[in-house]
């Protein structure tokens, strides 16, 4: 398998991995089982991957991780909006 194809497949799979969670959160408006710390750490890690991709000029790394950052930022926004105030 070509390394670019491998990178694109890996990027697509990891980028879409949180979409089912995001759909469930939006549908149920329930974020009780989410860890905001995990989401923030993941966003930081993904952002560093985007930066790395920019440095290395690797479009599959940039695009897949930038998309994943957007998905996880949306999940974090949902966490903020839907959490129960105590």
N, C-alpha and C positions, 0 to 999 in steps of 0.2 A: 504494500500500500504506500502510496506517495505521502511524504511527510506533511505536505500542505493539506491534503485530504484528511489525514489523520487529525491534524490540528483543527480543521474546520468542524469535523464530526465531534471531537472532544469539546470544542467551544460551544457548539450548539447544544449538546446534551447538558453541560454544566450551566449554561445560560438559562435554559428553560426549566431547570430542576426546581426552582422555587415558585413557578407559575401555579401549579396545583394548590400550594399553600396560600398564595395570594388570592386565588379564586375563592377558596373556602372561607378565608377571612372576610372578603368583600360580601360574599353571599350570606354568611351567618352573622356578620358584624360582631364577631367574638374573637378576642385576642388574648384571652386568659392563659392559654397554653403556650404563648410565644415568649421567648426570652429576648428582651430588647437589647441586652448586652451581646448576645450572639449575633443579632442583626447588625449592630454597630461594628462589631469586630469583622464580620463578613464584608460589610461595605468598605471598611478600611483595607482589608486584604485585596478585595476586587479592584479598588482604586489604585493600589500599588501595582497590580497586574496591568492595569491600563497604562500607567506611567512606564512600566517596564516595556510594554509593547510599543509605546511611542519612542522610547530610547532605542529599541532594537528595530524599529520601523517594521513591525510585524502586524499587518492589518487583521488577521484572524484573532490574535490576542487582544488587540485594541477593541474590535467590534464586539466580540463575545463578552468580554468583561465589562465593557461600557453598558451593554444591554443588561447584564446581570446587576450592575450598580443601580440602574434605573428601576428594575423590578424590586430590588431590596429597599431602595429609598421609598418606593410606593408602599411596600409592606411596613416600613417604619412609620410612614405617615398614617397608615391605617391603625397601627398600634397606638399612636398618639390620639387619633380621633375616636377610636372605639373602646379605649380602656375605661374601665369603671373607676370613677373618682371615689376615693375612700375618705 
